[in-house]
Amino acid sequence: MADRSAAAMSSASSSGAFAAACIQQHLRHVVDLQADVLADRDPEPLHQLRVRFRRLRSTLKQFAPALVLPPSADDGRIAKIARRLGMARDLDVLRLRLDQDLLPLLPEQELLALKKMFKQLRRERKLAFEELVEILQSRRYLRLLADLQGWLKQPGFTPLGDEPVLGWLPQWKLAVLADLLPHPGWRVDDPHGTSGLEAVHQLRRRLKAARYGLANLRGLEPDDTALDRWVSRFKAMQETLGDLNDLQVLQSAITRQLDSEIDAVVPTLAALLADSRTTAWDQWLQLSAALRPIAGRQQLYAFILDSPSPQPVSPQPVTA
């Protein structure tokens, strides 16, 4: 977080000031990326925009009790924008996985059978990008950015937001971790059923929010080793479940374009997808194993509570 001010990074700053510094960081990246995204010369700026917008949303939710935000920063409105920003990126991810991991391994006959799907993916990507441009130039989106930029010039805090951030550090951890471990996605045995797929998909989102929220808190403690360890663990879990989700979405997209079952038309591709899903699921079980028993959960609980104490404030004399 090198681009935050030293004052904002200080553990002596208020919760509101610290949150405002996080918001400013993410918002600046969102604004700076817009021109490159609209140029559409490279998929990376869109990926970074999506990440930064998600981080911005996560930060606003995490520190909501400390902030008095403009009405346009309502989470429901931001969530709608975030979903529409993601459509073109999702298609980029699918095409990248096909091009890099799968197509080089397919026989010519199967590549020919997939021509219709390639054409449809290009059509969907074009439509998704047109919608993306519409969003980035919409009054709602531009109003949100303008309102947050205006708010940052004179941020509003609740009484809690005026209190030292370090004194509330366990709360800011808890804000992104409270509902993580009880999530039903940890207890899915079969990821291929509809309910199992949805549960692990939602758990992936929760892991991502936990990772982003903890990353916001870097620099508050003398040593970020424990925090970075949890961020890395959550990132690995989230990315593994992301692989599983991408593979399922890709198989569904392929199946929609074929006249027969995928195994009959492109058996090599079907086998590769099945093997990749098995590998991703096995990796998920391995990564998540430590957090399933009570000992693993207690490690996370201890991390939440293990925060340095703020400097005591000397009581002020009461005058009549």
C-alpha positions in Angstrom: 0.0 0.0 0.0 2.8 2.3 -0.8 0.6 4.9 -2.5 -1.4 5.7 0.7 -0.2 8.6 2.8 1.9 8.0 5.8 -0.8 9.6 8.0 -3.5 7.4 6.7 -1.4 4.3 7.2 -0.6 5.2 10.7 -2.1 3.0 13.4 -2.9 6.3 15.2 -5.3 7.5 12.5 -9.0 7.2 12.8 -11.0 4.3 11.3 -12.7 6.8 9.0 -9.4 8.3 7.8 -7.9 4.9 7.2 -10.9 3.7 5.3 -10.9 6.9 3.2 -7.3 6.3 2.2 -8.2 2.8 1.1 -11.2 4.1 -0.9 -9.0 6.8 -2.5 -6.5 4.2 -3.6 -9.0 1.9 -5.3 -11.0 4.7 -6.8 -7.9 6.3 -8.4 -7.1 3.0 -10.1 -10.7 2.6 -11.3 -10.6 6.1 -12.9 -7.1 5.7 -14.4 -8.0 2.4 -16.1 -11.1 3.6 -17.9 -9.4 4.9 -21.1 -7.5 1.7 -21.6 -10.6 -0.4 -21.0 -12.6 1.5 -23.6 -9.7 1.2 -26.1 -10.0 -2.6 -25.8 -6.5 -3.3 -27.1 -5.6 -5.7 -24.4 -7.8 -7.7 -21.9 -5.6 -6.9 -18.9 -7.0 -3.3 -18.2 -10.5 -4.8 -18.0 -9.3 -7.4 -15.6 -7.7 -4.8 -13.4 -10.7 -2.5 -13.6 -12.9 -5.4 -12.4 -10.6 -6.2 -9.6 -10.3 -2.6 -8.5 -14.0 -2.1 -8.6 -14.6 -5.2 -6.5 -12.0 -4.0 -4.0 -13.7 -0.6 -3.9 -17.0 -2.2 -3.2 -15.5 -4.5 -0.6 -13.9 -1.6 1.2 -17.1 0.4 1.3 -18.9 -2.6 2.9 -16.1 -3.4 5.3 -15.9 0.1 6.8 -19.5 1.0 6.4 -20.1 1.5 10.2 -17.4 4.2 10.2 -18.5 6.1 7.1 -21.3 8.5 6.1 -21.4 8.0 2.4 -23.3 9.6 -0.5 -26.6 7.9 -1.5 -25.1 6.8 -4.8 -22.6 4.6 -2.9 -25.4 2.2 -1.9 -24.1 -1.4 -2.1 -27.1 -2.6 -4.1 -26.4 -0.1 -6.9 -22.7 -0.8 -6.9 -23.4 -4.6 -7.0 -25.5 -4.1 -10.2 -22.6 -2.2 -11.9 -20.1 -4.8 -10.8 -22.1 -7.6 -12.3 -22.4 -5.9 -15.6 -18.7 -5.0 -15.6 -17.9 -8.7 -15.3 -19.6 -10.1 -18.4 -16.9 -9.2 -21.0 -14.2 -10.3 -18.6 -15.8 -13.7 -18.0 -15.8 -14.3 -21.7 -12.1 -13.2 -22.0 -11.3 -15.8 -19.3 -13.1 -18.6 -21.1 -11.4 -17.8 -24.4 -8.0 -17.6 -22.7 -8.4 -21.0 -21.1 -9.4 -22.5 -24.4 -6.6 -21.0 -26.3 -3.8 -21.7 -23.8 -4.8 -24.9 -22.0 -7.2 -26.9 -24.2 -7.2 -26.2 -27.9 -3.5 -27.1 -28.5 -4.3 -30.6 -27.2 -7.3 -31.2 -29.5 -7.3 -33.1 -32.8 -8.2 -31.3 -36.0 -11.6 -33.0 -36.2 -12.6 -31.6 -32.8 -11.4 -28.1 -33.6 -13.6 -28.1 -36.7 -16.6 -29.2 -34.5 -16.0 -26.2 -32.3 -16.2 -23.6 -35.0 -19.8 -22.7 -34.2 -18.9 -22.2 -30.6 -16.0 -19.9 -31.4 -18.2 -17.7 -33.6 -20.8 -17.5 -30.8 -18.2 -16.6 -28.2 -17.0 -13.8 -30.4 -20.5 -12.5 -30.9 -21.2 -12.7 -27.1 -17.9 -10.9 -26.4 -18.9 -8.1 -28.8 -22.3 -7.6 -27.2 -20.8 -7.8 -23.7 -18.2 -5.1 -24.6 -20.9 -2.9 -26.0 -22.8 -3.2 -22.7 -19.5 -2.5 -20.8 -19.1 0.8 -22.8 -22.7 1.7 -22.0 -22.0 1.2 -18.3 -18.8 3.1 -18.2 -20.4 6.1 -19.9 -23.7 5.9 -18.0 -24.9 8.6 -15.7 -25.2 6.2 -12.8 -21.6 5.0 -13.1 -20.1 8.5 -13.6 -22.3 9.9 -10.8 -20.9 7.2 -8.4 -17.3 8.1 -9.3 -17.9 11.8 -9.0 -19.8 11.5 -5.7 -17.0 9.4 -4.2 -14.3 11.9 -5.4 -16.3 14.7 -3.9 -16.8 12.8 -0.7 -13.0 12.2 -0.4 -12.4 16.0 -0.4 -14.5 16.2 2.7 -15.3 12.7 4.0 -18.0 12.2 6.5 -17.5 9.8 9.4 -19.7 8.3 12.1 -18.7 8.7 15.7 -17.1 5.2 15.4 -15.2 6.5 12.4 -13.6 9.2 14.5 -12.1 6.6 16.9 -8.6 5.1 16.4 -8.5 2.4 13.8 -6.2 0.2 15.9 -8.8 0.0 18.7 -11.2 -1.5 16.2 -8.9 -3.7 14.2 -10.6 -7.0 15.3 -13.9 -5.5 14.1 -12.5 -4.6 10.7 -11.2 -8.2 10.4 -14.5 -9.6 11.6 -16.4 -7.5 9.1 -14.9 -9.7 6.2 -14.6 -13.0 8.1 -17.7 -13.3 10.3 -19.8 -15.4 7.9 -16.9 -17.2 6.2 -16.4 -20.4 8.2 -20.2 -21.3 8.6 -20.7 -21.1 4.8 -22.2 -24.3 3.5 -19.7 -24.4 0.6 -17.1 -25.9 3.0 -19.3 -29.0 3.4 -20.0 -29.8 -0.2 -19.1 -33.3 -1.1 -20.2 -33.3 -4.7 -19.3 -30.2 -6.7 -21.1 -31.4 -9.8 -24.7 -31.1 -8.6 -26.6 -27.8 -9.0 -26.8 -27.0 -5.3 -23.1 -28.0 -4.7 -21.9 -25.8 -7.6 -23.9 -22.8 -6.4 -22.6 -23.3 -2.8 -18.9 -23.4 -3.8 -19.4 -20.5 -6.2 -20.8 -18.4 -3.4 -18.0 -19.5 -1.1 -15.5 -18.4 -3.7 -17.0 -14.9 -3.6 -16.8 -14.9 0.2 -13.1 -16.0 0.1 -12.4 -13.2 -2.3 -14.1 -10.6 -0.1 -12.1 -11.9 2.9 -8.8 -11.6 0.9 -9.6 -8.1 -0.2 -10.7 -7.0 3.2 -7.6 -8.3 5.0 -5.4 -6.8 2.4 -6.9 -3.4 3.3 -5.5 -3.8 6.8 -1.9 -4.1 5.9 0.4 -1.7 7.7 -1.7 -1.4 10.8 0.3 -3.9 12.8 4.1 -3.9 13.4 4.3 -7.2 11.5 2.0 -8.3 8.7 3.3 -11.8 8.5 0.2 -13.5 9.9 -2.1 -11.3 7.9 -0.2 -12.0 4.7 -0.3 -15.7 5.4 -4.1 -15.6 5.6 -4.4 -13.5 2.5 -2.3 -16.0 0.6 -4.3 -18.9 1.8 -7.6 -17.3 0.9 -6.2 -16.3 -2.5 -5.1 -19.9 -3.3 -8.5 -21.3 -2.2 -10.5 -18.6 -4.2 -8.4 -19.2 -7.3 -8.9 -23.0 -7.1 -12.7 -22.6 -6.8 -12.5 -20.0 -9.6 -10.8 -22.7 -11.9 -13.6 -25.1 -11.0 -16.3 -22.5 -11.8 -14.6 -21.5 -15.1 -14.4 -25.1 -16.2 -18.1 -25.6 -15.5 -19.1 -22.4 -17.3 -16.9 -23.4 -20.3 -18.5 -26.9 -20.5 -22.0 -25.4 -20.4 -21.1 -22.9 -23.1 -19.7 -25.6 -25.3 -22.7 -27.9 -24.7 -25.2 -25.2 -25.7 -23.5 -24.9 -29.1 -23.3 -28.6 -29.9 -26.1 -30.8 -31.5 -25.2 -33.8 -29.3 -23.6 -34.6 -25.9 -20.1 -33.2 -25.5 -18.6 -36.6 -25.0 -19.9 -37.7 -28.4 -18.8 -34.7 -30.4 -15.5 -33.6 -28.8 -14.4 -36.6 -26.6 -10.8 -35.4 -26.1 -12.0 -32.0 -24.9 -14.6 -33.6 -22.7 -11.9 -35.8 -21.1 -9.6 -32.8 -20.6 -12.4 -30.8 -18.9 -13.3 -33.7 -16.6 -9.6 -34.2 -15.7 -9.2 -30.5 -15.0 -12.3 -30.4 -12.8 -11.1 -33.4 -10.8 -7.6 -31.8 -10.4 -9.2 -28.5 -9.2 -11.5 -30.2 -6.8 -8.7 -32.4 -5.3 -6.6 -29.2 -4.9 -9.5 -27.5 -3.2 -10.0 -30.3 -0.7 -6.3 -30.2 0.1 -6.2 -26.4 0.6 -9.4 -26.3 2.7 -8.6 -29.3 4.8 -6.8 -27.3 7.5 -9.8 -25.0 8.1 -12.4 -27.8 8.5 -11.6 -29.1 12.0 -12.0 -27.0 15.1 -8.2 -26.5 15.5 -8.0 -24.8 12.1 -11.0 -22.6 12.9 -9.5 -21.6 16.2 -6.4 -20.4 14.3 -8.5 -18.0 12.4 -10.4 -16.9 15.5 -7.1 -16.2 17.2 -5.9 -14.2 14.3 -9.0 -12.0 14.5 -8.5 -11.2 18.1 -4.7 -11.0 18.0 -4.4 -7.2 17.5 -2.0 -4.7 19.1 -3.6 -2.5 21.7 -4.0 1.1 20.9 -2.2 3.7 23.1 -4.3 4.5 26.1 -5.9 7.9 26.0 -5.5 10.0 29.1 -8.8 11.0 30.7 -9.6 14.7 30.4 -10.7 16.6 33.4 -14.4 17.3 33.6 -15.3 20.9 34.0 -18.5 22.0 35.6 
